């Protein structure tokens, strides 16, 4: 059985995947949707710890780690710490880069100026309006506005720490059209295959079937690497 670990982006919660989850489950997959902590003094590395815990609690043979937007950074570092457990990484409009990348380096000065202005002297950045995520249909606007929450500034300023193990895991970048940020460039820079979907940044809300179908159609994963220190025949004996 395939397990999809779906990680939400900034200002969102695990509810962001509730329209995609039943479609995956109906197709026979298992779905885990961790909710990232949005509290004082919480940063990127705290979120990575939470996703690593979610990964280690799964027992299925095939695990696909999916990160939306800000969570692209989170899932890449989490996979780097658990490369023996992750078969594929999917970035849905995901911010991501090499070791040392973070929102500050990827999104640039204008984005960070907005973050700091929004937070003022506090620790939390108020959520943007639903339209900033491409949500314009009135019912969806109301639904999303009721759920968005402030996001900790620290998560935007911390940078990833990668050993390079994550670069041996196959990846896919889901890029929405029209593109609002250079997500295609981020995915290409990592050597990820790309899949284009018509829809806004919060495509999992507006086009859940397209997202689910994309995840279910991922290439068959290669065999995970032999555990360090074991000969191939010894690893086979453990299975």
LINZI-V326209 format. One line per field, one symbol per residue. ss: DSSP state (~ for helix, > for strand, _ for the rest). psi: psi as a letter, one per 30 degrees, with the letter a starting at -180 (. if undefined). burial: b if it has 16 or more other C-alpha atoms within 10 Angstrom, else e. A space follows every 50 residues. Layout:
ss=???
psi=???
burial=???
This chain:
ss=_>>>>>>______~~~~~~~~~~~~~___>>>___________~~~~~~~ ~~~~~~_____>>>>>>>__~~~~~~~~~~~______>>>>>________ __~~~~~_~~~~~~~~~~~____>>____~~~~____~~~~~~~~_____ >>_~~~~_______~~~~__>>>>>>>_____~~~~~~~___>>>>>>__ __~~~~_~~~~~~~~~_______________~~~~~~~_
psi=kkkkjjklakfaafffgffeefeeefgglkkkikjkkilkgkaefeeeee eeeeefflglekkkkkkkbefeeeeeeeeefhfffkfkkkjjhkklaakf lleeeefleeeeeeeeeefbgafkjkklleffggjfkeeeeeeeeffkll kkeefffllljkffefffkklkkjkkkkkflheeeeeeffgklkkkkkla ehffefheeeeeeeefgkkkklklkkkkfkleeeeeff.
burial=ebbbbbbbbbbbbebbbebbbbbbeeeeebbbbbbbebeeebbbbebbbb bbebbeebeeebbbbbbbbbbbbbbbbbbbbbbbbbbbbbbbbbbbbbee bbbbeeeeeeebeebbebbeeebbbbbeebeeebbeeeeebeebeeebbb bbbbbbbbbbbbeeebbebbbbbbbbeebeeebbebbeebebebeebebb bbbbbbbbbbbbebbbeeeeeeeeeeeeeeeeeeeeeee
